[in-house]
């Protein structure tokens, strides 16, 4: 490894240590109750070294939110749109991936779903995260349940987003509850939604046909499928 590569690797390792330390302290003490000096000490670095990576505590907090926002969104969407199996299986895998990320990042999840900073820029970021999640849910509903009236898509997307975030916060207070329980709950909520949609004349594509089949199963009282075995 060249000197330049070693320097880059060392810088990346230090940045990761800073972000991980900040996530732990922000979650435990809140944004206002955590100092740059405490973050540097938790990371095993000096304050000047920390400032080589982040100009301020606010910049560090926002960098953490951006990093985990993108990671939280990636796996669930991939499972739904490109995973194996029918709609029910892909939906289960999607929610399992979402709650799996939450479970494996317990400190960050407090930051993602609770804004305790009192900072206007961070509050705006949280609103943007919620907007993106809602738009993603709307796009997915439009793709897999094309019979939903357009006017209902945004409030339904918000309902799904609120359910996900609400369950994550509920889980925060009850960490002994199994992940499978939350996955099954979201699958039941979503399948209940699908069961109310009438197919438009002219038929559906593949996802629409899967949605119809799942709706019929839900209406007939078919058991909600459980998530894939195991956890992260």
N, C-alpha and C positions, 0 to 999 in steps of 0.2 A: 504493500500500500504506500502511495506517495505521501509526502508531507502535506500536500494540499488535501488529499483524501482523509488523512488522519485528523486534520484540523476541522474539516467539515463534519466528520463523525463525532468528534468531541463536542462541537457546537450543538449538533442535533441532540446528543445525549444530555447535555446540560439543559437545553430547552425543555426536553421531555421531563427531566427531574423538576424543573421549576413549575411546569404546568401541573404535574401530578401533585406536588406539594401544595400548590395554590388551590387545587380542587378540594383536597382534604380539608384545608383550613377554612376556605370559604363556606364549605358545607357545614362544618362544626360551629364556626364562630360568626358566620355572616360576612358580608363584604366590608361593612363599616368596622367590625370588630377584629379585622385582620390587617396587620401592617406589612409593608414590604420587607422590613427586617425579619419578621417572623417567617415569611415565606422563604426568604433566602436561607435562614437558619434551618428550616425544615428540609430544604433541598440540599443542604450541606455546601452552600456556596456563599460568597460574600455579596453584599449589596451592590458594589460596583459591577460584579460579574452579572448579577441579575439585570442591572440596567443596560448591559450590553445587548440584552435580548428584548427587553420591554421598557418602554419609556415611562410607564406609569402602571399603577395597580388597575386602573380602569382598562387600559389597553390589554393587560394580561387577562382580565376577566372576560373581555369581549373575545379575545383569541380562543379562550377555552370554550365559550358558547358556540362560536363558529365551527370549531373543530368537531365538537360532539353533535351539533345540529346535523352536519353533513353525514357523519358516521351513523347516526340514529336513523336517518332516512334511507340510506343506501340498501341495506340488506332486506328490509321488508318489501320494498318495491321490486327488487330483483326476484324475490320468492313468488310474489303474486303474478308478475308478468312473464317470468321466464322459468318458473319452477315446474316440477313434474306433477302429473296427476290432474284431476278435474278441479273445478273451481273451489269446492269444499276443501280439498287437500291443500291447494295453493293458499287459500285464505287462512287456514290453520297455520301453515308454515310462515306466512307473513306476520301474523300476530305473535307467533312463537319467536321469530327473529327480533321483533320490536321489543317485546318484554325481556328477551334474552339479553339484548344490549343494555337495557335498564338494569337488569340484575347484575351484570358484570361491571357496571360503572356506578356503584351506589353513591359515591360522593357527587359525581357530576349530575346525577338525576335530580338531586335536590336543587342544584343550580338551574337546571333546564326548566323545571316546572314551578319554581318559586322565585320570584324576583324580590330579594330583600336588600337591594343596594340603595334604593331611593335615588338612583342616578337616572336622569332623563334619557341619556343615550342608551343605557342598558335596558330601560323600560321599553324604549322604541324597538330595540333589538328583539325583545320578547314578543312584542306585538307582531313583528315581521316573521318570527319563527312560527307563531300561531297561524298567521295568514298563509304561509307556505304549506303548513300541514293541512290546513283546510282546503287549499287549492289542489293539493295532491289527492286528498280524499274525494273531492269533486270529480277530478279527472278519472279516478279509478271507478267511481260509481257510474260515470258516463260510459266507461268502457265495458264494464261487466253487467250493468243493469240498465240497458238503453231505454227501458220503458218509463223511467222516472221523468216527470214533467220538469222542464228546464228551470222553472221558477223555484222548485223545491230542492234543487241540487245544492245550492250554497248552504241553506240551513241544515240540510241533512249532513253535508260535509262537516259543518261545525258540530253537529251532534256526535259524529264519530270521533272527531278530534277531542271534544270535551270528555267523552267517555274514556278514551285512551289516557289522557292526562289525569283525569279524576281517579282512575284505577291505579295509575302509577303512584299518585300521592296516597291513596288508600293503602297500597302495598308498603309504602314507606313506614307507616305506623304498624304494620302487621307483617314483618319480614319472614315470619314462620309459615305464612300461607304459600302453598306451592304455585309455581309459575303456571302449571297446567290449568289451575282454577281461573286465572285471569284470561288465559288464551281461550278457554271454553266459553267464558262469559262474553268476550268480544265476538266470537264466532256466532254465538246464539243471538246477540244483538243484530249483527249484520245479516244473518240468515232470516231473522224476523223481518227485517227491512225488505229483503229480496222477495219474501213470500207475499208481500202486499202489492207487488208490481204486476200489472197485467201486460202481457206481451202485445206490442203494437202490431197492427196488421202488416203482413209482408214478411214476418219471421225475423229471426236474429241471425247473427253470425255465431261462431263456435262458442264464444264466451256467453252470449245471450242464451244459447241453448243450454249451456251448463247452468246458468242462473235459473232458467225455468225449471230444470230438473231438481235443483237444490230447493227452489221454492216449493215445488210439489212435495218433496220429501219433508220439508219443515211443516207444511200444512197438514201432512198426514201423521205428524207426531213422531217422525223419525228422530232417533237420538242424535244430538250434536256430536260431531266427530271430535275425538280428543287430539291433542297436539302430538307431534312426533315424539318418540321415546327419548328420555334423557334431557339434560340441560347442557348449557355451555360447559 
